[in-house]
């Protein structure tokens, strides 16, 4: 008999934003295959693992009409009002699955105790080790609060990785040649629900999607376009993504005065779809990623992408529909933009993007469920 897989989504419940890891968790819940029994739970410091009521799951996954467009702070308030509702008891001997990253020491201690009792009954998805290997790039000044989670992963025996690059960092830099040789489960590319697009010469603008967090190089993208505009190239640029609190966003604010530049701190999925339906290509030149979903979402829709060669999501693909940059500089980005601005080149890259075979969220959920159920 197949054991029930219990997803511990405590972090998502506490911070129900729609980007990054929280997006992955939502897609897992939505797409989980029906033939692998699954329940959703959270860690309560006083009670241990407790079931999450169905209404809370519906709020988190957008099944409640209108909730998908609400700010995360409002979703959090709605969740607080339903978490104490009665929920069916969790199974006595579940396979516990942790699909998120967190730094709550009490939760780490709880999971460490479970690992000591039965190491093969807890599985984790590993996203990246940027906070430990490159703390200066994301504003981390004190690493001590992050260490319990890293020790938790180092003691786990059931790990899956979102990219070959993350698995290599784990084996070579975290475990020094040891550890677990877990599978790579590539993330889905169809979460935007955007149809396959067709090339047209009237498409002139470029879109750059991603939080401005200090490592995605949107400042270099803006400088590249400022070079192009100074040279007389009327090529529009749109940035989508909020700036983290520690980021000086004054350059982006000032650039809003330029008629060819737009910056949207927040856009819903439908607004993003409308924006991409008029774009010639997208840009994603982060040099520090565990995966990087925006490039593969772009390629899935047929949109070529200008990207750093090191972005794991595209590094694991054939180089079709992509202009890969070995070095990310304003000059290199500007040159790539001009290359894609040529209609003949753009048409070829659009045709290449259509030939790629990309992982969907349904496929990701299927692989993840099968991996967990195999314990």
Buried (B, 14 or more C-beta within 10 A) or exposed (E): EEBBBBBBBBBBBEBBBBBBBBBBBBBBBBBBBEEBBBBBBBBBEEEEBBBBBBBBBEBBBBBBEEBBEBEEEEBBEBBEEBBEEEBEEBBEEBBBBBBBBBBBEEBBEBBBEBBEEEEEBBBBBBBBBBBBEBBEBBBBEEEEEBEBBBEBBBEBBBBBBBBEBBBEBBBEEBEEEEBBEBEBBBBBBBBBEBEEBEBEEEBBBBBBBBBBBBBBBBBBBBBBBBBBBEEEBEBBBBBBBBBEEEBEBEEBEEBEEBEBBBBBEEBEBEEBBEBBEBBBBBBBBBBBBBBBBBBBBBBBBBBBBBBBBBBBBBBBBEEBBBBBBEEBBBEBBBBBBBBBBEEEBBBBBBBBBBEBEBBBBBBBBBBBBBBBBEB
